[in-house]
Amino acid sequence: MGIRLGDLVERFGGQLVGDADLEVQAIAPLDSAGASHISFLSNSKLRALAAQSQAAALILSPLDDPTVAATYAGARIVITNPYAYFARVAQYFASLTEQAPAPGIHPSAVVDPGATVDPTAHVGPHVTIEAGAVVKAHAVIDSGCFIGREAEIGEHTHLFANVTFHARCRIGQRGILHSGAVIGTDGFGFAVEAGAYIKIPQTGRVLIGDDVDIGANTTIDRGALDDTVIEDGVKLDNQIQIGHNCRIGAHTAMAGCVGVAGSARIGSHCTFGGAAMVLGHLEIADNVHISSGSMVSRSVL
């Protein structure tokens, strides 16, 4: 399905240089885009590649536009943040072909009579939902998921296949949990006496805000006494471990294999490269950036 450039600009803004009636069929990288594609330039080092692109249209910044326009013959959408614009356009293209799962509960799902599932929610095959759990409007629970007693799944939140969401944990609206994610496992808490370990019951919860993405096989432990908290807009990649009683501030992003030990408090708008580690009971301020493979052994304030 083609989309007019004029429609994109009307929907998302930007300055269009070229034919508003020109239609594009899809988004493609600079080096493989053709006459039916729109592409984007978000790295000025690739100006030469953009100038030679065969794309029908480019999304680029005012800084890059004069150089690229000298040799590029296609249409251009000039915008301050071309990468964010690309993301919105990509979402729009995806929405045109997306098929929302039908509302209702699959016959093979096991839903306790004491659970509440909104009629607009989708519950797939072999899902288990325990007593007191709440699945809110337009949530999507794919096959094989487990939702424990008194847990809560927010509106428009999507649990992909085989997610485990343990008792009393909560997630807000528009969340995405990828396959294999486990929310609310016991924290690693033991007392030692006479050389033996005594398990400490983990009675807290995991509380997750709105617009949170959690990658495949990522695990978030429930609190020992207080709750583990993941604030709004947090983005967690695959295979991340968040220990008990941690607090991850709003809009913080972590790449794959990051580990955060128990009771660490991380501020908002932080970024963590892959395999970075944070020791327990530390505090990291807002807007801190931790490089890949780093070991944080002291608070960063």
C-alpha positions in Angstrom: 0.0 0.0 0.0 1.5 3.3 -1.0 1.6 6.4 1.2 1.7 9.9 -0.1 4.6 12.0 1.1 2.1 14.8 1.7 0.2 12.5 4.1 3.4 11.8 6.0 4.2 15.4 6.5 0.6 16.2 7.4 0.7 13.5 10.1 4.2 13.9 11.4 5.4 17.3 10.4 8.6 18.3 8.7 9.4 20.4 5.6 8.7 18.6 2.3 10.9 19.4 -0.7 9.4 17.7 -3.7 6.1 16.2 -4.9 3.5 15.9 -2.2 1.6 13.3 -4.3 4.6 11.0 -4.6 3.8 7.6 -3.1 6.3 5.3 -1.3 5.6 1.7 -0.5 8.1 0.9 2.3 11.1 2.1 4.2 14.6 0.8 3.2 18.2 1.4 4.1 20.1 4.0 2.1 22.2 1.5 0.2 19.3 -0.8 -0.9 16.4 1.6 -1.3 14.8 1.9 -4.7 12.2 4.0 -6.5 9.4 2.8 -4.3 11.1 3.4 -1.0 11.7 6.2 1.5 14.9 6.1 3.5 16.6 8.2 6.2 19.9 9.8 7.1 20.6 10.1 10.8 24.4 9.9 10.7 26.2 12.7 9.0 29.1 10.3 8.2 26.8 8.7 5.6 26.0 11.9 3.6 27.8 10.6 0.5 25.8 7.4 0.6 22.6 9.3 1.0 23.5 11.6 -1.9 23.9 8.5 -4.1 20.8 6.7 -2.8 18.1 5.5 -5.3 15.3 6.1 -2.8 12.3 8.0 -3.9 12.5 10.2 -0.8 14.9 10.9 2.1 14.3 11.9 5.7 17.2 14.1 6.9 18.2 17.0 9.1 18.6 20.7 8.2 22.3 20.2 8.8 22.7 17.5 6.2 20.2 18.7 3.7 22.3 21.2 1.8 25.1 18.8 1.1 22.9 15.9 0.1 20.6 18.1 -2.0 23.5 19.1 -4.2 23.5 15.7 -5.9 20.4 13.8 -4.7 17.4 14.2 -7.1 14.6 12.7 -5.0 12.1 14.3 -2.6 13.3 15.2 0.9 11.6 15.6 4.3 13.7 17.9 6.4 13.2 17.5 10.1 15.3 18.2 13.2 15.4 14.5 14.4 15.3 12.2 11.4 15.8 9.0 13.4 12.7 9.7 15.5 10.8 10.6 12.4 11.9 7.3 10.8 10.6 5.5 13.9 7.2 7.1 13.6 6.9 6.5 9.9 8.0 2.8 10.5 5.2 2.5 13.1 2.7 3.9 10.6 3.7 1.5 7.9 3.5 -1.4 10.3 0.0 -0.3 11.5 -1.4 -0.5 8.0 -0.7 -4.2 7.7 -1.0 -5.3 11.3 -3.7 -7.7 12.2 -4.8 -7.4 15.7 -5.7 -10.7 17.4 -9.4 -11.3 17.9 -10.7 -10.6 21.4 -11.7 -13.5 23.5 -10.4 -16.5 25.4 -9.1 -19.6 23.6 -10.9 -22.8 24.6 -7.6 -24.4 25.8 -6.8 -21.5 28.2 -7.2 -22.1 31.9 -8.8 -19.0 33.5 -9.8 -19.2 37.1 -13.4 -18.0 37.7 -12.0 -15.4 40.1 -9.9 -13.8 37.5 -11.1 -10.8 35.5 -10.4 -10.6 31.7 -11.8 -7.6 29.8 -14.0 -8.7 26.8 -11.7 -6.8 24.4 -8.6 -8.7 25.6 -7.1 -11.6 23.7 -6.1 -14.7 25.6 -4.3 -17.3 23.4 -4.0 -21.1 23.6 -2.7 -22.8 26.8 -2.6 -19.6 28.8 -3.0 -19.9 32.6 -4.6 -17.0 34.6 -4.9 -17.5 38.3 -7.5 -16.3 40.8 -7.8 -12.5 41.3 -5.7 -11.7 38.3 -6.9 -8.8 36.1 -6.3 -8.5 32.4 -7.4 -5.1 31.2 -8.9 -3.8 27.9 -7.2 -4.7 24.6 -4.4 -6.6 26.3 -2.9 -9.5 24.3 -1.8 -12.6 26.1 -0.1 -15.0 23.6 0.1 -18.8 23.9 1.7 -20.4 26.8 1.8 -17.4 29.2 1.3 -17.7 32.9 -0.3 -14.9 34.9 -0.2 -15.5 38.7 -2.9 -14.7 41.3 -3.8 -11.1 41.8 -1.4 -10.0 39.0 -2.5 -7.1 36.8 -1.9 -6.6 33.1 -2.6 -3.0 31.8 -4.5 -1.8 28.8 -3.0 -2.5 25.4 -0.1 -4.5 27.0 1.2 -7.4 25.0 2.7 -10.6 26.5 4.4 -12.6 23.8 4.4 -16.4 24.0 5.6 -18.1 27.2 5.9 -15.1 29.4 5.7 -15.8 33.1 4.1 -13.0 35.2 4.0 -14.1 38.8 1.6 -13.3 41.6 0.7 -9.7 42.6 3.0 -8.1 40.1 1.6 -5.3 37.9 2.4 -3.7 34.6 0.8 -0.6 33.2 -0.4 0.4 29.8 1.1 -0.3 26.4 3.8 -2.6 27.8 5.6 -5.2 25.7 7.0 -8.4 27.3 8.9 -10.7 24.8 9.0 -14.4 25.0 10.7 -16.0 28.0 10.6 -12.9 30.2 9.9 -13.8 33.8 8.5 -11.2 36.1 8.4 -11.7 39.9 10.8 -14.5 40.5 12.2 -14.8 44.0 15.0 -12.5 44.8 18.4 -14.0 45.8 17.9 -13.7 49.6 19.5 -16.0 52.2 20.7 -15.7 55.7 23.7 -17.8 56.9 23.8 -19.8 60.1 26.3 -22.5 61.0 27.5 -22.7 57.4 24.0 -23.3 56.0 21.7 -21.0 54.1 18.3 -20.0 55.3 15.9 -18.8 52.6 14.3 -15.4 53.2 10.8 -15.3 51.8 10.5 -12.7 49.0 7.1 -11.1 49.8 7.4 -7.9 47.7 6.1 -7.3 44.2 7.3 -6.1 40.8 5.6 -2.9 39.8 6.1 -1.8 36.2 4.9 1.5 34.7 3.5 2.5 31.3 5.2 2.1 28.0 7.8 -0.4 29.2 9.6 -2.8 26.9 11.1 -6.0 28.3 13.2 -8.3 26.1 13.3 -12.0 25.7 14.5 -14.1 28.7 14.9 -11.0 30.9 14.2 -11.6 34.5 13.0 -9.2 37.2 13.0 -10.4 40.8 10.3 -9.4 43.2 11.3 -7.5 46.3 12.2 -9.1 49.6 9.9 -6.8 51.6 9.5 -3.7 49.6 8.7 -3.7 45.8 11.0 -3.8 42.8 10.0 -0.8 40.7 10.4 -0.3 36.9 9.2 3.3 36.1 7.5 4.5 32.9 9.2 4.3 29.6 12.0 1.9 30.6 13.5 -0.2 27.8 15.2 -3.5 28.7 16.9 -5.6 26.1 17.2 -9.4 26.1 18.7 -11.5 28.9 18.9 -8.8 31.5 18.8 -9.5 35.2 17.2 -7.0 37.7 17.7 -8.0 41.3 15.2 -7.6 44.1 14.3 -4.2 45.5 15.8 -2.4 42.6 14.3 0.8 41.2 14.9 1.7 37.6 14.1 5.3 36.8 11.8 6.5 33.9 13.1 6.2 30.4 16.3 4.4 31.3 17.5 1.9 28.6 19.7 -1.1 29.1 21.3 -3.3 26.3 21.5 -7.0 26.4 23.1 -9.0 29.3 23.1 -6.1 31.8 23.0 -7.2 35.4 21.7 -5.0 38.3 22.2 -6.5 41.8 19.6 -6.1 44.5 18.6 -2.8 46.0 20.4 -0.7 43.4 18.6 2.6 42.6 19.1 3.9 39.0 17.9 7.3 37.9 15.9 8.4 34.9 17.2 8.7 31.3 20.3 6.6 31.9 21.8 4.2 29.3 23.7 1.0 29.9 25.7 -0.7 27.2 25.7 -4.5 26.8 27.0 -6.6 29.7 27.4 -3.7 32.1 27.1 -4.7 35.8 25.9 -2.7 38.8 26.7 -3.9 42.3 24.0 -4.0 44.9 22.8 -1.1 47.1 24.4 1.5 44.9 22.7 4.7 43.6 23.1 6.1 40.0 21.9 9.6 39.3 19.8 10.7 36.4 21.3 11.0 32.9 24.3 8.7 33.6 25.7 6.7 30.7 27.5 3.4 31.4 29.6 1.9 28.7 29.4 -1.7 27.6 31.2 -4.2 29.8 31.6 -1.7 32.7 31.5 -2.7 36.3 29.9 -0.1 38.5 31.2 -0.7 42.0 30.5 2.7 43.6 27.5 5.1 43.5 27.5 7.6 40.7 25.9 10.8 42.0 
